């Protein structure tokens, strides 16, 4: 009778220990999950703040005017629009220096070897 009671007590004890270990493992996993969620939350808050500051900058009149001028080619009432063709601006900045004469072949060979 004592052996049966002892065996039942041991089995109950092992079941309790098993449940406690599972609970500890679950708490440990949830703690890791909460830590990861907190990191993600802080990252999302930083991103949110960055986007809010960007939104406030984009809504300023200076930015709107700059975008209208640069991308939509809009001008104010008292301004005139001047369009410079692409090829025209480059030719005036870098005038051709003239054609460079090719040296004779014997001179090219001489410079190559000596």
Order of alpha helices (4+ residues) and beta strands (2+ residues): alpha-alpha-alpha-alpha
